[in-house]
Amino acid sequence: MGNRLSKIYTRTGDDGSTGLADGNRIAKNAQRVEAMGMADELNCHIGVLIETLPSGDSLIDTFRRIQHHLFDLGGEFAIPGSKVISDNHIEWLEQTLDEYNTDLPPLKNFILPGGCPAAAQCHLARAVCRRAERVVVALGHEDSINTASRHYLNRLSDLLFVIARVLARRDGSQEILWEQKKSGL
């Protein structure tokens, strides 16, 4: 890391702009800044999810690796034209997803978020990941992006869904199935 932050506030953003890593300044409500923020927000949700898990849980290493990927993803958005996320990241997600999905029964119904605190938090991270993906799609309509980043978020949301199922089923918890008859008035 080149320059270290010794002073957190600079007042340079008081005009509603923010600096990109390439030195350019853009509006804080620009789609690129929204994508950076979504990567950060999703990373925070993964951090909260980690804190719901017992120390030594094997999922922690998986989630920490994802946090590093998300930090890299935010950096990629901060430098227009850069490519950090690659097909290797997507392949890792797919392999990890397949490993966790192997022992799950096939879905016969929709699942409601919940089952246990960790599963509920994982579902929340999944929903935020889907929103991040929508923001990145919108950014791609106005500026060039690394398509692998969009693919990464799509696979990550799938992985979070599968891990939420795993979390809800382990230690005696259960998935909460949607029942159409219960949604009527």
C-alpha positions in Angstrom: 0.0 0.0 0.0 1.6 3.2 -1.2 0.3 6.0 0.9 -1.0 5.4 4.4 -3.9 7.4 5.8 -2.7 9.4 8.8 -5.6 11.8 8.6 -9.0 10.3 8.0 -10.9 13.5 7.0 -9.7 15.6 4.1 -12.8 17.7 3.4 -12.2 17.1 -0.3 -15.6 15.2 -0.5 -17.6 18.0 1.0 -18.6 19.2 -2.5 -20.3 15.8 -3.2 -17.4 14.3 -5.1 -15.1 11.4 -4.2 -11.7 10.4 -5.5 -11.1 7.2 -7.4 -7.9 5.3 -7.1 -6.7 6.6 -10.5 -6.8 10.2 -9.2 -10.1 11.2 -10.9 -12.9 12.7 -9.0 -16.6 11.8 -9.6 -19.9 12.4 -8.0 -20.6 10.4 -4.8 -23.9 9.3 -6.3 -22.3 8.0 -9.6 -23.0 4.4 -10.5 -19.3 3.5 -10.1 -19.3 4.8 -6.5 -22.5 2.8 -5.9 -20.7 -0.3 -7.1 -17.8 0.4 -4.8 -20.1 0.9 -1.9 -22.1 -2.3 -2.6 -18.9 -4.3 -2.5 -18.0 -2.7 0.8 -21.6 -3.2 2.2 -21.6 -6.9 1.2 -18.1 -7.3 2.7 -19.5 -5.9 6.0 -22.5 -8.4 5.9 -20.0 -11.2 5.4 -18.1 -9.9 8.4 -21.2 -10.0 10.6 -22.0 -13.5 9.3 -18.5 -14.6 10.4 -19.1 -13.3 13.9 -22.3 -15.5 14.2 -20.2 -18.6 13.7 -18.3 -20.4 16.5 -14.6 -20.0 16.6 -12.9 -22.6 14.4 -15.9 -23.1 12.1 -14.6 -24.3 8.7 -16.9 -21.8 7.0 -14.9 -18.9 8.4 -11.9 -19.6 6.0 -14.3 -19.6 3.1 -15.9 -16.3 4.1 -12.6 -14.7 4.8 -11.4 -15.6 1.3 -14.7 -14.1 0.0 -14.0 -10.9 2.0 -10.6 -10.6 0.3 -12.2 -11.0 -3.1 -14.8 -8.4 -2.3 -12.1 -5.9 -1.2 -10.4 -6.6 -4.5 -13.7 -6.1 -6.3 -14.2 -2.7 -4.7 -10.7 -1.8 -5.7 -11.4 -2.9 -9.3 -14.4 -0.5 -9.4 -12.2 2.3 -8.0 -9.8 2.0 -10.9 -11.8 2.2 -14.2 -10.6 -0.3 -16.7 -8.8 -2.5 -14.1 -9.3 -6.3 -13.9 -8.7 -8.1 -10.6 -11.5 -10.6 -10.5 -10.9 -13.4 -13.0 -12.3 -16.7 -14.1 -10.2 -18.3 -11.4 -12.3 -16.6 -8.8 -15.5 -17.8 -10.4 -14.2 -21.3 -10.7 -13.3 -21.3 -7.0 -16.8 -20.2 -6.2 -18.3 -22.9 -8.3 -16.2 -25.6 -6.8 -17.0 -24.4 -3.3 -20.7 -24.2 -4.1 -20.6 -27.8 -5.5 -18.9 -29.0 -2.3 -21.5 -27.5 0.0 -24.4 -28.4 -2.2 -23.5 -32.1 -2.4 -25.2 -33.2 0.8 -28.2 -31.0 0.6 -31.5 -32.5 -0.5 -33.0 -31.2 -3.7 -35.3 -28.2 -3.3 -39.0 -28.9 -3.5 -40.2 -25.5 -2.3 -39.0 -21.9 -1.8 -37.1 -21.2 1.4 -37.8 -18.2 3.7 -34.8 -16.5 5.2 -34.1 -17.8 8.7 -33.6 -21.2 10.4 -31.0 -19.9 12.8 -29.2 -16.6 13.2 -26.2 -17.5 11.0 -28.6 -18.7 8.2 -30.7 -15.6 8.4 -27.5 -13.4 8.2 -26.3 -15.5 5.2 -29.6 -14.9 3.5 -29.3 -11.1 4.2 -25.8 -11.2 2.6 -27.3 -13.1 -0.3 -29.9 -10.4 -0.8 -27.3 -7.6 -0.6 -25.2 -9.6 -3.1 -28.1 -9.6 -5.5 -28.5 -5.9 -5.1 -24.7 -5.4 -5.7 -25.1 -7.5 -8.9 -27.9 -5.2 -10.1 -25.8 -2.1 -9.5 -22.9 -3.6 -11.4 -25.2 -4.5 -14.3 -26.3 -0.8 -14.3 -22.7 0.4 -14.2 -22.0 -1.9 -17.2 -24.6 -0.1 -19.2 -22.9 3.3 -18.7 -19.2 2.3 -18.5 -17.0 -0.6 -19.4 -16.5 -3.2 -16.6 -14.8 -6.5 -16.1 -17.6 -8.9 -16.9 -16.0 -11.5 -14.6 -17.0 -9.2 -11.7 -20.6 -9.4 -12.6 -20.3 -13.2 -13.0 -18.5 -13.4 -9.6 -21.4 -11.7 -7.8 -23.9 -13.9 -9.6 -22.1 -17.1 -8.4 -21.5 -15.6 -4.9 -25.2 -15.1 -4.4 -25.8 -18.7 -5.3 -23.1 -19.8 -2.9 -24.6 -17.7 -0.1 -27.9 -19.3 -0.8 -26.5 -22.8 -0.5 -24.5 -22.0 2.6 -27.6 -20.5 4.2 -29.3 -23.9 3.6 -26.3 -25.7 5.2 -26.3 -23.4 8.2 -30.1 -23.8 8.7 -29.8 -27.6 8.6 -26.8 -28.2 10.8 -26.9 -28.5 14.6 -30.5 -29.5 14.4 -31.8 -26.3 12.9 -34.2 -26.5 9.9 -34.9 -24.6 6.8 -38.1 -22.6 6.8 -40.2 -23.5 3.8 -42.6 -21.1 2.1 -46.1 -22.4 2.2 -48.6 -20.8 -0.1 -51.6 -21.5 2.1 -49.9 -19.4 4.9 -49.7 -16.3 2.7 -53.4 -16.0 2.2 -55.5 -13.7 4.4 
